[in-house]
Amino acid sequence: MRRSLGPMICVDVDRVTMTRPGRPLFTDVSLTLSTGDRLGIVGLNGTGKSTLLSVLTGEVEPESGAVRRGRGVQIATLPQRPVLPSGTVLAAVEAVAERDWEAAAVLDHLGMASLTEADTGRLSGGQAKRVALARALVAPSDLLVLDEPTNHLDIDAIAWLEDRLDSYRGGLILVTHDRHVLDRVTTRVLELDRGRSYLHDGGYSGYLEGRALREEQAVSQESTRKNLARKELAWLRRGAPARTSKPKARIEAATTLVETRAEPAARSGIPDLYLGTPRLGDKVAEITDVSFGYEGAAPLFSNLELMLDNRERLGLIGPNGAGKSTLLDLIAGRRSPTVGTIDTGSTVRIGYYDQIGVELDPRQRVREAITGGRREPDWQDSALLESFWFDGDAQWAPIELLSGGERRRLQLLLVLAQKPNVLLLDEPTNDLDLDTLRVLEEFLDDWPGALIVVSHDRAFLERTVADVIIMDGHTTPSRRPGGYAAWEEKRRSSMVRGRISDPGKSASKSSNRTKSPGAATSPVNKKPTRSASTLRFLIKDLEKEIKRLTKVKDRLETKVAELATSGNHVDLTTSGAELTAVISELESAEEQWLQLTDEAEQASN
């Protein structure tokens, strides 16, 4: 909560520089942040985002430059690795809260209501992070500095946090991989890129536009440089006229121009992640009447029936503690069900990227981790690391010098290097930078294996999964077609007087109330003859076709608009007919998609 009344400067940064062994983190960063400002900080893993936060809050002194904070400014922080005071969870939050009642309320919103009396020393890393976030939110402050606040939060908690931050009246500095949060909460974005910084107006979309414009300008400048370099090279190769010599200054300038090379993009294209995925049979896993619970406690879930096939794109959604990670453990064979059976296909090779990740030896060098220390790394190992943006210098760095995000990226690489054909991803977006997330999403679009994801990242879910399973801790987990966006839309429409009802049940009750006697024989309600997996495959193909037709339609609409002003009536007539035909195809495809999604929903019930 902000305690100050009028606008004030919270922090002023002037030409601040920080380095780490072998390279700069950032150089000459300058910015001013006042109450009411909303700043997001983005950049590749290892560019110094968390270090910059430490400099801004005064935890770390800059190597050069100056940081000035407003007189009397109070700063509340959420560090990447928080340290909590001893005692109970509730006491730790009440100790910094202006109002005692707010401590319990915020802990409840963050999913910690059942652990208010727990000892802070016995919390998991994710639980400790949520308690530290609660402390930052309830403390009186003029400036709120949050490092990855959405990590370890479920979707409802993130939605609540967005509202809380949106109403905050102090200054806000935020490092997050959550694109929805960036776009809604921030008004400016500071991008860190290989030692330099760029300030963009607007949220995530403003950052993308600014970065794309900078890259376009770089391409244009490189084209101009190449043209000038050709002319200067020709001049250098010509001999000087008799009794004259070429000016030394121009020779030096021409040589510099010719030898200059454009800086490559920080990351270019999708790395070679497929790594020879082995063939996967039709059957991944058959889960029959599965229940799981810990001894002496109520079951996390019961009577789960699920058939996983080789085209699976499945997301697991629900609050923290509902058993999502446990279900992944069961599929991976790390745990056994309390009741029921899980029959795994004979061709299945599972790669499991969990929240802890492959254990890394901090004293080991990055290049040694790829071989497990069992042999000397070869050129193929080096190429694989480079494809994951660990260049020559980074490969020789001790793992203990890597940032949290770089370690997670290395752990992801080690999972993919096992050449799995079934991927289990448990909160894969935690601590990964935005570029890595976009590349991972593109990779999963065309990856030939089966995918099961637990994630709180709405953008990631929207991009990667075709169906979701709802695990709310109260009802039997069930598959819902249409992915996260379809489920969220239904859920929002089911909200009544601030309480969330189950969209599947709500729809069922609604249809029962409105069903006429003759409706029972309606074709819409007939039992589908195609399997759920076949329908998901057809829906996915149709969505790709709709995307293609939409691009063609947009291109033709632009062409028709240009021809209308040019007076070329022959081409205008031809293009107009093509546009009409494409619009008709698009409408037909959209109608088929609606029919297939209705059929898929019936198949899942």
N, C-alpha and C positions, 0 to 999 in steps of 0.2 A: 504494500500500500504506500502511496506517495504521501509524504507528510508536508511538503512545501506547498505554498499557495500560488505563487506566480511563476511565470516562465524563468528559467535560470539555466546557465551553462553547467552541465554535469561534468564533462571532461573535454579537454582540448589537447589534441595530439599533434606534435610538430616534428616532422622528419624523423620518425622513430625507425630504428634498424635493429634486427635481431638475426643471429646466424646460428648454425649448428655445424659440427665438424664437416668440412669439405664443401660447404655451400651456404649461401644466404637463405634465410627463411623469408624475410621481407625487408625491403629497403625504402627509406624515406616515406613512410606512411604518415599522412597528415589528414586529420578530420576533426570536426567539432560536433559534439552531440549535446543537445539541450533537452529539458523536460518536454515530453510530447513527441520527440523523435523516435522512430522505429527503425533500427538498423539490423539487417541480416548480414552475416559474414559467411562467405562460401569460398571454396577452393579445393583443389585436389588434396587427398590425404598427405600429410607431411609438409604442407605449405605454411604452417604456423598459425592456424586459426586459434587453437587453444592457448598457444603462447601469447598471441596478441591480446586475448582476454585477460591473461595474467598480468600483462603490462598495463592494460587499461585500469585494472582494479588496484594496482600497486603491489600485487603479490610478488612481481618480478620487476627489477629495474631494467630499462632499455639499455642496450650497449651504446647507442648514440641517440641523440634527439631528446626531446622533452615531453613530459606528460603533466599537464596542469589540471587539477580537479577543482571544481567550484567550492567556495568556502562553505563549510558545514554540510556538504553533500553526503548523504548516507547511501551506501552501496550495498545491495543484497546480491549474493552470487550463488550460482550452482556450478561448481567445478566439474570437470570430467570424472575425477575420482574423489568423491566427497569423503570427509572424515566426520563422523558424528560423535557428539558427547556421550558419555556413558549414562545409563539409566534407561527408562522406558521410552518407547517411541513417542507417546503423547507428551511426556515431560520434555523431550528434546525439542518438540515443535512449540509447545507452550512457552518455553524459555525465551523465545525471540518474538512471540506474537504480541501485538498490541491488545488483542481481545482473546481471552482464553477459549471462548466458544468457537472462534474461527479456526483454531488449531484442529479440533476434532472434525469440523465440517470439511476442511480442505483435505485432511487425511482420508475422509470418507470418499470424496470425489476422486481421489487418486488411487482408490482401491486398497486402502490400508486400514479400513475400519476394524477388521478382525484382528489386527496386530498392534493395536494402540498400547497394550500392556506388555508387549514383547520387549525383550532386552535388545538394545541397538547393536550390541556386540554379536548377536546371534542371527542377524539378518543376512540374507543373500545380497549379492551385489546390486541386483535390480531393485530389491526392497529398500536398501540403503539409499539408492539414488532417488527413489520416490519420497522418502522422508526428507532428504536434503532439499528436494524441490519444494516440498511443503514449507520448510523453514524459510526458504527464499521468498515464497509468495506471501507469507503472513508477516514477515519482518517489515518494520517501517523503512521506507526507502524512497530516494529520489531517482536512483538509477538501478535498474534490474539487469543483471548480466547472467545469461543462461547458456550453458554448454550442453547441447543435445538433450533438451528437457523432455522430448517425446520418447526417448529410449525407455523401454520397460513399461510404457503405458498402454492400456488397451484403447480401442477406438473411441469408446464413450468418454474416457478420461481425456483423450486428446481434444475431442470436441469441446469439453468443458474448459480445458486449458486455453484453447483459442479464444473463447468468450472472456475468460479472466484477463488474458493479456490485452485483448481488444479494449477492455474498459480501464486498463491501467493508465494513469495520467502522468507518470514519470517518464524518464528516458528508458528505452529498452534496447539492449544489444543481445543478439541471438545467433548462436551457431546451431544449425539443424539441417538434417537431410530431408525433412518432411516438406515436400513441395507445396502441399495445401496450406500448411502453417506459414511458410514463407510468403505465399501470395496473399493470404488474408491479413497477416499481422504486420508485416514490414512495409515501410514506405521507401526505403533505400537499401541497396545491397552493395557491400564492399567485397570485391572479388580479389583474392590473392592468387597470383599466377607467376610462379618461378621468380620470386623475389620482388615482383612489382605489384602494385595495387591499382584497382580501377573502381571508381564509385559510380553506381548506376541508380537512377531514379526509378521508383516503382518497385514492386515485389519481385517474385521469381520470374514473371513474364518480362518485366523490365530488364532484369539481368540477362535473360536469354537474348533479347533484342539488342542490348548494348554489346554483348559479346559477339553476336553474329555480325553486327556492323563493324566492329574492330577487326574481325577476321577478314571481312570483305575488303576493308581498306588496306589490310596487310597484303592481300593478293594483288590489289591494284597497284600498290607501291612497289611490290616486287616486279610486276610486269613493266612498270616505268623504269625501274633500276636496270632490268635486263636489256631494255632497248638502249638506254644510255651506255650501258657497259659494252654493247656490241660496237657502238660508234667509237667509244674511247679505245677499245681494243684494236679496231682498224687503224685509228690514229697512231697508237703506240707502235704498230707493226710497220707503218710507213717510215721510210728513212727521212731524216731531217734534210731540208734544202741545203745546197752548197753554202759553205761559210756561215751556217747557222746551227744552233743547237736547240733542242726542245726544252721549254721551261721546266725546271726541276719541280716546281710546285705543282704544275699540271700533271707531270708524270706520276708524282706521289698520289695525287687525287684520283687519277685514272686507275692506278694500280689498286688503290683501296676500293674503288667502285667495282672493279672486276672481281676482286677476291672476296667481297662481301657476300654472305649467304643469308637468305631469309631464315629467321628462327622458325623451326617447324612447330606445328600445333602441339600443345601440351599432350594431347592424346589424339591420334589419328586413326579413325575407323575402329572396327571391332577386332579385338585380338583373336588369335586362333585358339578358341576355347573348346572346340569339339573333341580334339584329342583322340579320335578314333572310337566313337561310342559303339560298344558291341551290340549285336542284334538283341532285341527284346521280344519275347513271345507275346501272344495275345493276353496272357494272364500275368498280372503283377501280384495281386494279393486278393484273397477272398476272406473277408472278415465276417464271421458268423456268430451272432448273439453274444457279442463281447461286452463284458463289464470289467471295470477296474476300480479298485479302492484300496487305500492303505489300511493296515490292520487297526481296528478300533475306531475307524472313521467311516462316514457315509461314502458310498461309491461316487467317484468323480463323474462317471457316466455308466449307463446300463443299456443292454439290449441293442448294441450297435450292429447294424447290418450294412455291409459296404462291399461292393465289388470294384476293384481298381484295375483298369485296363492300360494297354500300352500307349494310349493317346491321352492319358489323364492330365488335366490341368485343374487342380483342386486346391482351394484355399480353405483353411480352418480358421473360423472367426468366433470370438467369444471373449468374455472378461478374463482377466488374470486369475489363475487358479481353477479354471474350468476343465483342465485336462488336455489342452491342445498339444503341449510338448510331450505329455505322457503318451498320447495316441501315436505321435511320431516314434517315440521309443518302442512302442509295441510293434509297429510296422517294421522298424529296424531290427527287432529281435533283442533289444537291450533289456526289455522287461517282458514278463509273461502276463497274460490276462488273468484276472481273478476267476472269471467265468468265460466260456466260449473258446473259439479257436480262430487262429489266423494261419491260412494256408498260402504260402508264398510261391510264386512261379519258379520253375527250374532255371530259367535264363536270367533271373533278376540279379543285378549287381548294384547294390545301394551305395550312394554317396550321401553322407549325412553331415550337413553344415549346421551344427547346433549353436546355441548361444555362448557356449564356452569356447568352442573351436578346438582344432588340433593343438595339443600341448607343444609349446615352443620353448626351446632352450635359449634363454636370453644371451648366453655367452657365444652361441653359435652364429656363424655368418649366414646371411640370407641364402647365398648360393649352396651352402651345406644342408640347409633345411630341405631342399627339394630332393636330396638323395637319402635323407634320414641319417647322414653321417656314415653310411655303409660303404660308400665308394667316393672317388674323386668326381666332382661334377664335370660333365663334358659339354661340347658345343650345343647339343640339343637341350640340355638343362638351361644353359644361358639364354638360348633363343626362347624357351618357354617363359622364363622369368621376364625377358624383355617384352614379350607379348602381353604381359600383365603389368607393364610399366615399371619394372625394376630394371633400370639401366645399369651400365657397367659399374658405376660408382656405388649405386645402391646395393648391388649384389654382394659387394665386399663388406658392407656395413654390418656390425653386430646387431642382432635382433633387438637388443635392449635399447638401441638408439631409434628404433622405428616408432612412429606415432601409433596411437590406438587404432586408427583407421588403416594404416599400412599393415599392421599385424593382422587385422581382420581380412584384408585383401590377400595377404600371403596364405592365411588359413583357407580361404576360399579356393585359391589356386591349388593347394595341396589336396583338397577334396576332389576337384575336377581332374587332377593328374592321375587319380585312381581309375579313371575311365569308367564311371558308373553309367548305367542306363536308366536308373531311377534316382531322382534327386529329392531329398527331404531337406527343406530349408526352414530353419527355425529362426525367425526374426532376422532375415539376411540383410536388411537395410541398416541395422544398428551400426553406427560408426563408419559406414562406407560413405565416400563423397558422392556428390550428385552425378559426376561423370561416370564413375564406376556403376552406379545404379542404372543409368540410362543404357550403358553398354550391356550390363547383365540382362536387362529387359529385352534388348534386341537379340541377344544370344538365345534367350529362352523362347522367343517367338518361333524360331526355326529349329530348336534343338529336338532331335528325334526321339528322346526318351520320355518317360513319365515324370510328372512334377507334382509334388505336394508341398504347400507353403503355409507356414504360420507367420502372419505379419500384421502389424498395426498400421503399416504405411498404405494409405488409401490409394495413392497414385500407383504404387507397385502392384497392388491387388487388381486394380482396374485394368492394368496392362497385361498381367500374366496369367490370370485364372479364368476358366470358363464356368466353373461351378464353385459353390461354397458349401461347407458344412457348418451349421450353426451349433456351437457348443456353449450353452448358457448356464449349465449346472443344474437346470430344473427339468428340462424335457429331454427325450431321447434324441441324440444328435441325428440330423437329417440333411440330406443333400438338397440344395436349392440351385436350379439352373439359372443361367444368365449372369453369373459372376457377382462381384462385390457391388457394382453400381446398381444392378437390378434389385438385390436384396436391400440395400440402403434406401432406395426409393420406396420400396414397399414398407420398410420399417418406419420411415418418416411419415408416410401416409397413415400408419397405424397408431401414431402418437395421439393419445386422448387425454386432455387435462394434465399434460406433463408426464404421463406414465407410458412406458413403452410396452406394447403388447407384441406377441409373436406374429409376424406378418403372415406366415403360413396358416396359423390358426385363425387369424382375423379374416383372411380371404375365404377360408373354409366356412366360417360361421356366416359371413356375409352372403355367400352363395347359397347356403342352406336356407337362410331367411327369405331370399328373393326367388328361390326356385319354384317354378310353377309345376303343376302336376304333369304337364306334357314335356317338361324340360328334361326329365330323366332319360328320354330316348334321343335327346339332341346329339348330333354328331360330335359336338364339342366335348361332351362328357363321356364319349365312348373310350374304352380302355385302349391306349396306344398299342400298336402291333410292333413297333420298332423299339429296340433296347435303348436305354438312356445313353449308353456310350456312343451308339450310332448317331443318335440325335445330336449329341454334343459335337461330334465330328462334322455333321452336316451344317450345324449352326456356325461353327468356326469357319468352314469354307464359304458359307454365304456371307458372313461378315467381311471376309477378304474381298469377295466380289462386290459388295456394296461400297467398300472403300475405293475399289478400282473405278467403279462406275461414277462415284461422286467426283473423283479427280477428273475423269473425262468430261463430265457435265460442266465442272467449273472452267475447264480449259475452253470448251466450246462456247460457253456463255461469254467469256472474255473475247473470243474470236468474233462472235456475232456482233458484240458491241462495237468492236473496232471496224468491222465491215459496214456497219450501219452508218458510220460517219464518213466512210471512204467513197460511197457511191457505187461500189462494185456489187451490182444487184445479182449477177449470176452466182458468184461465190456465196453471197449472202443467202440466197435461196437454198443452195446445196448444204451449207453449214447449218441453216435453220432446220432443215429436214433431219440432219444427223442429230441435232440437239433434241428434237422432238422424240426421235427413236430411243436415244439414251435415257431421257427422262422416263419414258414408258418402261424400259428395262429396269431402271432403278426402282420405280414404284412397284413393279412386279416382284423384284427381289426383296424389297422391304415387307411386302405382304406375305411372301413365303417365310421370311424370318419370324414374323409375328405368329404364323401358324405353327412353325417348328418349336418356338419357345413355349407356346401353349401346350403342345404335345409333350415336350420335355418336362414341363411342370407336372403334368398328369402322371408321367412315367415315374417321377421321383416320389409321388405320394403313395 
